[in-house]
Amino acid sequence: MSQINVTHGIGDLFADLSKIATSTRPRMRGVVRDGVKVGTSLARQYAKEKAGPHGKALHKRINGEMHRNLGLFGNTISGEYGFDGIPKSDFVGGGFRHGINTDLPRSADVVGPSFLRSVDDEVQDIFRGAEFL
């Protein structure tokens, strides 16, 4: 005959889920912030590597920022990186390399998969810390 031993009650489950709910936002904010920093750094690096004589300072216009209180209940965590300001001319700006600037897409190709892994790792750590995994 099989036997089931319950070592935790519904109160323990509630406590664990409450702990997860309060710790997730700050931890995920850190993951998003790290993704923005890495993306900004890569895009600047690519801009420096490809810059011609007219675009030597373009990398300085690439910056990143975190957003606050987005979403219906202010619970969305987001950030972005890209070009700041308006270029002095259309030539030295977003499309100075043969009409196409690839700095941001190239950095996104690296940051996207890395960011996904970071989110997954953080979620696993959160649930492992609450002894769910």
C-alpha positions in Angstrom: 0.0 0.0 0.0 1.3 3.5 -1.0 1.6 6.2 1.6 1.8 10.0 1.1 3.5 12.1 3.7 2.8 15.8 3.7 5.6 17.8 5.2 4.2 21.3 4.3 0.8 22.8 4.5 -1.1 25.4 2.4 0.3 28.1 4.7 3.9 27.1 3.7 2.9 27.2 0.0 1.4 30.7 0.5 4.5 31.9 2.3 6.8 30.5 -0.5 4.7 32.1 -3.3 4.6 35.4 -1.4 8.4 35.4 -1.1 8.7 34.7 -4.8 6.3 37.5 -5.7 8.2 40.1 -3.7 11.7 39.1 -4.8 11.0 38.6 -8.5 10.6 42.3 -9.6 13.9 43.6 -8.2 15.8 40.5 -9.5 14.3 40.8 -13.0 14.9 44.5 -13.0 18.6 43.7 -12.6 18.5 41.2 -15.5 16.9 43.8 -17.8 19.4 46.5 -16.7 22.3 44.1 -17.4 20.8 43.4 -20.9 20.6 47.1 -21.6 24.2 47.7 -20.5 25.5 44.8 -22.6 23.5 45.9 -25.7 24.7 49.5 -25.3 28.3 48.4 -25.0 28.1 46.1 -28.0 26.4 48.7 -30.2 29.0 51.3 -29.3 31.8 48.8 -30.0 30.3 48.0 -33.4 29.8 51.7 -34.2 33.5 52.4 -33.4 34.7 49.5 -35.5 32.7 50.5 -38.6 32.9 54.3 -38.3 34.3 56.2 -41.3 35.7 59.7 -41.1 32.2 61.3 -40.9 31.0 59.0 -38.2 33.8 58.8 -35.7 31.7 60.3 -32.8 28.5 58.3 -33.6 29.2 55.8 -30.9 28.8 58.6 -28.3 25.1 59.0 -29.3 24.3 55.4 -28.3 22.9 55.2 -24.8 20.6 53.0 -22.7 18.0 53.7 -20.1 15.6 51.8 -17.9 11.9 52.8 -18.0 9.6 53.2 -14.9 6.1 52.2 -14.2 5.0 50.9 -17.6 1.9 48.8 -18.1 -1.6 48.9 -16.8 -0.5 48.5 -13.2 3.0 49.8 -13.5 4.4 46.4 -13.3 6.2 46.1 -16.6 10.0 46.0 -16.5 11.6 47.5 -19.6 14.6 49.3 -20.9 16.1 50.3 -24.2 19.3 51.3 -25.9 19.9 53.2 -29.1 20.7 56.5 -30.6 20.1 59.7 -28.6 19.2 63.0 -30.1 18.9 64.2 -33.6 21.9 63.9 -35.9 23.3 67.2 -37.3 22.7 65.8 -40.7 21.0 62.8 -42.1 24.3 61.6 -43.5 26.0 61.3 -40.1 23.3 59.5 -38.3 21.2 56.3 -38.4 21.9 55.5 -42.0 25.4 56.7 -42.9 26.8 53.4 -44.0 25.4 52.8 -47.5 21.9 53.8 -46.2 21.9 51.1 -43.5 23.2 51.2 -40.0 23.7 47.7 -38.5 25.1 48.5 -35.1 21.8 48.0 -33.2 20.6 44.9 -35.0 24.0 43.3 -34.6 24.0 43.9 -30.9 20.4 42.7 -30.6 21.4 39.4 -32.3 23.8 38.9 -29.4 21.8 40.3 -26.6 18.5 38.6 -27.5 19.5 35.0 -26.9 21.7 36.0 -24.0 18.9 37.9 -22.3 16.5 35.0 -22.7 19.0 32.7 -21.0 19.5 35.2 -18.2 15.8 35.5 -17.6 15.5 31.7 -17.6 18.4 31.3 -15.2 17.0 33.9 -12.8 13.5 32.3 -12.8 15.1 29.0 -12.0 17.2 30.5 -9.2 14.1 32.1 -7.7 12.1 28.9 -7.7 15.1 26.9 -6.5 15.6 29.3 -3.6 11.9 28.6 -2.6 12.7 24.9 -2.9 10.2 24.4 -5.8 12.9 22.8 -8.0 
